[in-house]
């Protein structure tokens, strides 16, 4: 089992941040496209090879995010039509998300077995998450899922603040 830490830069316009291990060594680099359509986040390993890509679909009635890992589409996160509260579904091949993913406190299950856990770290500057990887083979997919869920949350927050102006 390994632990990763994702800490976003609070005022980063470009959407760049790193994923670190327990020894605070950089494991993944995440770079978001700035002022580009479609909006993307690229996850790269230490050799700067892209291992995952998150893309916000442009021509979609409701927000939809696609996640590719190693060149193949692994999951989609899409907003459902709702009048009262924002609701999203996560469609992933054999992966389920249980818990409160809106507050970043949840588990990933594959075929009923826990393969990873995420919890928000409190009392930190900016959003910081601890990610426990139980199945090492799922590390890249779980990392991409956490970043994608955070993208959905940021997109919703931006839409909410724009609507209140």
GIFENFEN-V356762 format. One record per backbone hydrogen bond with DSSP energy under -0.5 kcal/mol. NH is the residue of the N-H (numbers start at 1). CO is the residue of the C=O. E is the energy in kcal/mol with one decimal. If there is no record, write none. Layout:
BEGIN
[[NH/CO/E] [NH/CO/E]]
END
This chain:
BEGIN
[[2/133/-2.1] [4/131/-3.0] [5/20/-2.8] [6/129/-2.4] [7/5/-0.6] [7/18/-1.1] [8/127/-2.2] [9/16/-0.5] [12/9/-1.2] [13/11/-0.7] [17/30/-2.1] [18/7/-0.6] [19/28/-2.6] [20/5/-2.8] [21/25/-1.9] [22/3/-0.5] [24/21/-1.9] [27/19/-3.5] [28/19/-1.6] [29/44/-2.6] [30/17/-3.0] [31/42/-2.4] [32/14/-0.7] [33/40/-2.7] [35/33/-0.5] [41/54/-2.3] [42/31/-3.0] [43/52/-2.9] [44/29/-3.1] [44/42/-0.5] [45/49/-2.3] [48/45/-2.1] [51/43/-3.0] [52/43/-1.6] [53/68/-2.4] [54/41/-2.8] [55/66/-2.6] [56/39/-2.8] [57/55/-0.6] [57/64/-3.1] [60/58/-1.5] [65/77/-3.1] [66/55/-3.0] [67/75/-2.6] [68/53/-3.0] [69/72/-2.6] [70/51/-2.5] [72/69/-1.5] [74/67/-3.1] [75/67/-1.5] [76/91/-2.2] [77/65/-2.5] [78/89/-2.3] [79/63/-2.7] [80/87/-3.4] [87/80/-0.6] [89/78/-2.6] [91/76/-2.9] [91/89/-0.5] [92/90/-0.7] [93/74/-1.5] [94/92/-1.2] [96/109/-2.9] [98/96/-0.5] [98/107/-2.4] [100/105/-1.8] [101/99/-1.2] [103/100/-0.7] [104/101/-0.7] [105/100/-2.1] [106/118/-1.7] [107/98/-2.9] [108/116/-3.1] [109/96/-2.7] [110/113/-2.8] [111/94/-0.8] [113/110/-1.7] [115/108/-2.7] [116/108/-1.3] [117/132/-2.1] [118/106/-2.9] [119/130/-2.0] [120/104/-0.7] [121/128/-3.2] [122/120/-0.5] [126/124/-0.8] [129/6/-2.7] [130/119/-3.0] [131/4/-3.2] [131/129/-0.5] [132/117/-2.8] [132/130/-0.5] [133/2/-3.3] [133/131/-0.6] [134/115/-2.0] [134/132/-0.7] [135/115/-1.8] [136/134/-0.8] [138/135/-2.3] [139/136/-1.5] [142/138/-3.0] [143/139/-2.5] [144/140/-2.5] [145/141/-2.5] [146/142/-2.4] [147/143/-2.2] [148/144/-2.6] [149/145/-2.8] [150/146/-2.1] [151/147/-2.2] [152/148/-2.3] [153/149/-2.2] [154/150/-2.4] [155/151/-2.6] [156/152/-2.4] [157/153/-2.5] [158/154/-2.3] [159/155/-2.2] [160/156/-2.5] [161/157/-2.2] [162/158/-2.0] [163/159/-1.9] [164/160/-1.2] [165/162/-0.8]]
END
